[in-house]
């Protein structure tokens, strides 16, 4: 099987892509559409392949490349125009820089590199632009010129690799809690504080806890895009990648399990703490959380990435390609911040003065 796979329209021969609106394969040239299921034969062949990195072909001109410059670089040949496609070792889907046809690097998803699931894109580029406009709207501390003049430098759709973890957690946790009672008589105000030792024990199950398996993506940014609705996930087929960028994992499931355990432990502690009610304060004192690892699966999740530059500094934004949730840091107008701060301080001072005046009049 060729290293680069392109899906061709049976009617006109044009390159076909996955259309997020119709959830079908579509030819942009003759508008022919057909179901993704018809392309399962390609994926059946991928399952038979074994991943052997020694089989990658790397072509380089010794007169142009210095020692070490090609480390991590793979070069593919476009089957449509013959142009060279340069990619790194984790790129799984891209497009030819010469003819623009979408291509899939098949060996990146062969054998043990094959994902178990994929959540197809539901939202297109226009939805990503609209979500970004909503993201910047109404932000009082955002520089006005950024609102008026910002433009997207780059926008791209990427299938991001995630490891999904199933686990059971057994917790035995202790808390120190208080209740406060106040009353007064004609001479004194009284406060009584009662202290309690509270324990919580039990089991909690976790299914498909996601951890980003790509070093290209910041973990906190990807976690901010959650939740993804796994009920809309389907068995992996390469056809869903056509027309999009995709990366395979470059962080192993074992290495990602450290973050997965941290997330599971934190969620367990929060879940048990939320059951303690009726106290003025609740402070964790100790205990332990035992995590029993279960099944680990590999999936690709849809993400739109948008970048813009403001005063020479790049800003990255991400949108959940399934739900439309947009995240990303924005620049701050420090002049507006200080005007807001001093205005708020003046308002609080005026309110405090009024309260003191009223107390003095009583």
C-alpha positions as CSV (number, residue, x, y, z in Angstrom):
1,X,0.0,0.0,0.0
2,X,1.2,3.5,-0.8
3,X,2.5,5.6,2.0
4,X,0.2,8.5,1.0
5,X,-3.5,7.8,0.6
6,X,-5.9,10.1,-1.3
7,X,-9.6,9.5,-1.7
8,X,-10.7,10.1,-5.3
9,X,-14.2,10.8,-6.6
10,X,-15.5,7.9,-8.7
11,X,-17.3,10.4,-10.9
12,X,-14.7,13.1,-11.8
13,X,-11.5,11.9,-10.2
14,X,-11.2,14.9,-7.9
15,X,-10.0,14.6,-4.3
16,X,-12.8,14.0,-1.9
17,X,-13.0,15.1,1.8
18,X,-15.1,14.5,4.8
19,X,-17.9,17.1,5.0
20,X,-18.7,18.0,8.7
21,X,-22.2,19.4,7.8
22,X,-23.6,16.3,6.1
23,X,-21.3,13.8,7.9
24,X,-20.5,12.2,4.5
25,X,-17.7,12.2,2.0
26,X,-18.1,14.9,-0.6
27,X,-16.4,15.9,-3.8
28,X,-15.9,19.7,-3.9
29,X,-15.8,19.6,-7.7
30,X,-18.9,17.8,-8.8
31,X,-20.7,17.7,-5.4
32,X,-21.0,13.9,-5.4
33,X,-21.6,12.6,-1.9
34,X,-21.5,9.1,-0.5
35,X,-21.4,7.4,2.8
36,X,-18.2,6.9,4.8
37,X,-19.0,3.2,5.3
38,X,-18.2,2.6,1.6
39,X,-14.5,3.2,2.3
40,X,-14.1,0.6,4.9
41,X,-11.9,-1.5,2.6
42,X,-9.1,1.0,2.9
43,X,-9.1,0.6,6.7
44,X,-9.2,-3.2,6.5
45,X,-5.9,-3.1,4.7
46,X,-4.4,-0.7,7.3
47,X,-5.3,-3.2,10.0
48,X,-3.1,-5.8,8.3
49,X,0.0,-3.6,8.2
50,X,2.7,-3.7,10.8
51,X,4.4,-0.5,11.9
52,X,8.1,-0.6,11.2
53,X,9.9,2.7,11.3
54,X,12.8,1.4,9.4
55,X,10.6,1.2,6.3
56,X,10.1,5.0,6.2
57,X,11.8,6.5,3.2
58,X,13.8,9.7,3.7
59,X,15.1,11.5,0.7
60,X,17.7,14.2,1.2
61,X,20.2,16.1,-0.9
62,X,23.5,16.1,0.9
63,X,24.4,19.4,-0.7
64,X,21.4,21.1,0.9
65,X,20.9,19.4,4.3
66,X,23.4,19.5,7.1
67,X,23.9,16.8,9.7
68,X,21.0,16.6,12.0
69,X,18.7,18.9,10.0
70,X,16.6,16.1,8.7
71,X,16.1,14.4,12.0
72,X,12.4,13.8,12.6
73,X,11.5,14.8,9.0
74,X,9.7,12.5,6.6
75,X,9.2,13.2,2.9
76,X,6.2,11.9,0.9
77,X,5.3,12.0,-2.7
78,X,1.9,13.3,-3.7
79,X,0.2,10.7,-5.9
80,X,-1.8,13.4,-7.8
81,X,1.0,15.9,-8.9
82,X,4.2,14.2,-7.8
83,X,5.1,17.1,-5.4
84,X,7.1,16.4,-2.2
85,X,5.2,16.7,1.1
86,X,7.5,17.4,4.1
87,X,6.1,16.4,7.5
88,X,7.3,15.5,10.9
89,X,7.1,12.0,12.4
90,X,3.8,12.5,14.1
91,X,1.9,14.0,11.1
92,X,-0.9,11.7,10.0
93,X,-3.0,13.8,7.6
94,X,-2.2,17.0,5.7
95,X,-2.4,18.4,2.2
96,X,-0.1,18.7,-0.7
97,X,1.5,22.2,-0.8
98,X,1.5,22.2,-4.6
99,X,-1.9,20.9,-5.7
100,X,-3.8,21.3,-2.4
101,X,-5.2,17.7,-2.4
102,X,-5.8,16.2,1.0
103,X,-3.5,13.3,1.8
104,X,-3.3,10.7,4.6
105,X,0.0,9.1,5.7
106,X,-1.3,5.6,6.0
107,X,1.5,4.1,8.1
108,X,0.9,6.6,10.8
109,X,-2.4,4.7,11.5
110,X,-1.3,1.2,10.7
111,X,-1.1,-1.7,13.1
112,X,-0.7,-0.6,16.8
113,X,-0.8,3.0,15.7
114,X,-4.4,2.7,14.6
115,X,-6.9,4.6,16.8
116,X,-9.8,2.8,18.3
117,X,-12.3,5.7,17.8
118,X,-12.7,9.1,16.2
119,X,-15.1,11.9,16.9
120,X,-15.8,13.5,13.5
121,X,-15.8,17.2,13.1
122,X,-19.3,18.7,13.5
123,X,-18.5,22.4,12.9
124,X,-16.7,24.0,10.0
125,X,-14.3,27.0,9.6
126,X,-17.2,29.5,9.5
127,X,-18.4,28.3,12.9
128,X,-14.8,28.6,14.3
129,X,-14.6,32.3,13.1
130,X,-18.0,33.0,14.6
131,X,-17.0,31.4,17.9
132,X,-13.9,33.6,18.0
133,X,-15.9,36.7,17.4
134,X,-18.2,35.8,20.4
135,X,-15.1,35.0,22.5
136,X,-13.8,38.6,22.2
137,X,-17.2,40.3,22.4
138,X,-18.0,42.1,25.6
139,X,-14.5,41.9,27.1
140,X,-14.1,45.2,28.9
141,X,-10.4,44.9,29.5
142,X,-9.6,43.9,25.9
143,X,-7.8,46.7,23.9
144,X,-10.2,48.5,21.6
145,X,-7.8,48.3,18.7
146,X,-7.6,44.5,19.1
147,X,-11.4,44.3,18.9
148,X,-11.5,46.5,15.8
149,X,-8.4,45.4,13.9
150,X,-7.7,41.8,14.9
151,X,-7.6,39.3,12.1
152,X,-6.9,35.6,12.1
153,X,-3.4,34.8,10.9
154,X,-4.1,31.1,10.6
155,X,-7.0,28.8,11.1
156,X,-6.7,25.0,10.8
157,X,-8.7,21.9,11.8
158,X,-6.7,19.2,13.5
159,X,-7.6,15.7,14.8
160,X,-5.7,15.6,18.1
161,X,-4.7,12.2,19.6
162,X,-6.0,11.4,23.0
163,X,-5.5,8.4,25.3
164,X,-8.7,7.4,27.1
165,X,-8.5,5.7,30.5
166,X,-11.0,3.6,32.4
167,X,-10.3,3.2,36.1
168,X,-11.8,2.5,39.5
169,X,-10.8,4.6,42.5
170,X,-11.2,3.6,46.1
171,X,-11.0,6.5,48.6
172,X,-10.7,6.8,52.3
173,X,-10.6,10.6,53.1
174,X,-10.7,12.7,56.3
175,X,-11.8,16.3,56.8
176,X,-12.0,18.8,59.6
177,X,-15.2,20.7,59.6
178,X,-16.8,23.4,61.7
179,X,-20.2,24.8,62.6
180,X,-20.6,28.3,63.9
181,X,-23.5,29.6,66.1
182,X,-23.8,33.2,67.1
183,X,-26.2,35.0,69.5
184,X,-26.3,38.1,71.6
185,X,-27.8,39.4,74.8
186,X,-28.0,42.9,76.2
187,X,-24.3,43.1,77.0
188,X,-22.4,40.7,74.7
189,X,-22.2,39.1,71.3
190,X,-21.4,35.4,71.4
191,X,-19.8,33.0,68.9
192,X,-19.6,29.3,69.4
193,X,-17.5,27.2,67.0
194,X,-17.9,23.4,67.0
195,X,-15.3,21.2,65.4
196,X,-16.0,17.9,63.7
197,X,-14.0,15.1,62.2
198,X,-15.7,13.9,59.0
199,X,-14.8,10.8,57.0
200,X,-15.8,9.6,53.6
201,X,-15.1,6.2,52.1
202,X,-16.2,4.5,48.9
203,X,-15.6,3.6,45.3
204,X,-16.1,5.6,42.1
205,X,-15.7,4.5,38.5
206,X,-14.2,6.6,35.7
207,X,-14.7,5.9,32.0
208,X,-12.7,7.3,29.1
209,X,-10.7,10.0,31.0
210,X,-9.0,11.9,28.2
211,X,-5.3,12.9,28.1
212,X,-3.7,14.7,25.2
213,X,-1.1,12.4,23.6
214,X,0.6,15.1,21.5
215,X,3.5,17.2,22.6
216,X,2.4,19.8,20.0
217,X,-0.7,20.7,22.1
218,X,-0.6,22.2,25.6
219,X,-2.4,19.8,28.0
220,X,-4.2,22.6,29.9
221,X,-5.5,24.1,26.6
222,X,-6.9,20.7,25.5
223,X,-8.4,20.0,28.9
224,X,-10.2,23.4,28.7
225,X,-12.0,22.2,25.6
226,X,-13.7,19.4,27.5
227,X,-16.2,17.9,27.6
228,X,-16.3,16.0,24.3
229,X,-19.5,13.9,23.8
230,X,-18.2,10.4,23.3
231,X,-21.6,9.1,22.4
232,X,-20.9,10.6,19.0
233,X,-17.7,8.7,18.6
234,X,-17.4,6.1,15.8
235,X,-15.0,3.4,15.0
236,X,-11.9,4.8,13.4
237,X,-11.8,5.1,9.6
238,X,-9.2,7.1,7.6
239,X,-12.0,8.6,5.5
240,X,-12.9,11.0,8.4
241,X,-9.4,12.5,8.2
242,X,-9.6,13.5,4.5
243,X,-9.5,17.3,4.2
244,X,-8.2,17.8,7.8
245,X,-4.9,17.8,9.6
246,X,-4.2,14.9,11.9
247,X,-1.4,13.9,14.3
248,X,-0.7,10.5,15.7
249,X,0.4,10.3,19.3
250,X,4.0,11.0,20.2
251,X,3.5,10.5,24.0
252,X,2.9,6.9,25.0
253,X,-0.1,5.7,27.0
254,X,2.2,4.8,29.8
255,X,3.7,8.3,30.0
256,X,0.2,9.9,29.8
257,X,-1.1,7.7,32.6
258,X,0.7,9.9,35.1
259,X,-1.5,12.9,34.1
260,X,-4.6,10.6,33.9
261,X,-4.0,9.4,37.5
262,X,-3.6,12.9,38.7
263,X,-6.9,13.9,37.0
264,X,-8.7,10.9,38.5
265,X,-7.3,11.5,42.0
266,X,-8.3,15.2,41.9
267,X,-11.8,14.4,40.6
268,X,-12.3,11.7,43.3
269,X,-11.3,14.1,46.0
270,X,-13.7,16.8,44.6
271,X,-16.5,14.3,44.3
272,X,-16.2,13.1,47.9
273,X,-15.8,16.6,49.3
274,X,-19.0,17.7,47.5
275,X,-21.0,15.2,49.6
276,X,-20.1,17.1,52.9
277,X,-22.8,19.6,53.6
278,X,-24.1,21.6,56.5
279,X,-20.8,22.9,57.8
280,X,-19.4,26.4,57.8
281,X,-15.9,25.2,56.7
282,X,-14.5,21.9,55.4
283,X,-10.7,21.4,55.3
284,X,-9.1,18.1,54.0
285,X,-6.9,16.5,56.6
286,X,-5.6,13.4,54.9
287,X,-6.5,9.9,53.6
288,X,-5.7,8.1,50.4
289,X,-7.0,7.3,47.0
290,X,-6.2,4.0,45.4
291,X,-6.5,3.9,41.6
292,X,-7.0,0.5,39.9
293,X,-6.2,0.9,36.2
294,X,-8.5,-0.5,33.6
295,X,-8.7,-0.5,29.8
296,X,-6.9,2.2,27.8
297,X,-8.1,3.3,24.3
298,X,-6.8,5.6,21.7
299,X,-9.0,8.2,19.9
300,X,-8.8,11.3,17.7
301,X,-10.8,14.3,18.8
302,X,-11.7,17.3,16.6
303,X,-10.1,20.7,17.4
304,X,-10.0,24.0,15.5
305,X,-6.9,26.1,16.1
306,X,-6.8,29.8,15.5
307,X,-3.8,32.1,15.8
308,X,-3.5,35.9,15.7
309,X,-0.7,38.3,16.5
310,X,-1.0,41.5,18.6
311,X,1.9,43.8,19.1
312,X,4.3,41.1,18.0
313,X,3.0,38.5,20.4
314,X,1.2,35.4,19.1
315,X,-2.1,34.3,20.6
316,X,-3.5,30.8,20.2
317,X,-7.2,29.9,20.5
318,X,-8.8,26.5,20.3
319,X,-12.4,25.5,19.6
320,X,-14.0,22.1,20.3
321,X,-14.8,20.9,16.8
322,X,-17.8,19.1,18.1
323,X,-19.5,21.4,20.6
324,X,-18.1,24.9,19.6
325,X,-16.6,25.7,23.0
326,X,-13.8,28.3,22.5
327,X,-10.9,28.9,24.8
328,X,-7.7,31.0,24.7
329,X,-6.1,33.9,26.5
330,X,-6.7,37.5,25.3
331,X,-4.5,40.6,25.6
332,X,-5.4,43.1,28.3
333,X,-5.6,46.9,28.1
334,X,-3.7,47.9,31.2
335,X,-5.0,51.5,31.1
336,X,-8.5,50.2,31.1
337,X,-7.6,47.8,33.9
338,X,-6.4,50.5,36.2
339,X,-9.3,52.8,35.3
340,X,-11.7,49.9,36.2
341,X,-9.7,49.1,39.4
342,X,-9.6,52.6,40.8
343,X,-13.3,53.1,39.8
344,X,-14.2,50.0,41.7
345,X,-12.1,51.0,44.7
346,X,-13.8,54.4,44.7
347,X,-17.2,52.8,44.6
348,X,-16.3,50.5,47.6
349,X,-14.9,53.4,49.5
350,X,-18.1,55.4,49.0
351,X,-20.2,52.5,50.1
352,X,-18.0,51.9,53.2
353,X,-18.3,55.6,54.1
354,X,-22.1,55.5,53.7
355,X,-22.3,52.4,56.0
356,X,-20.1,54.0,58.7
357,X,-22.2,57.2,58.5
358,X,-25.4,55.3,58.9
359,X,-23.9,53.3,61.9
360,X,-22.9,56.6,63.5
361,X,-26.4,58.0,63.1
362,X,-27.9,55.0,65.0
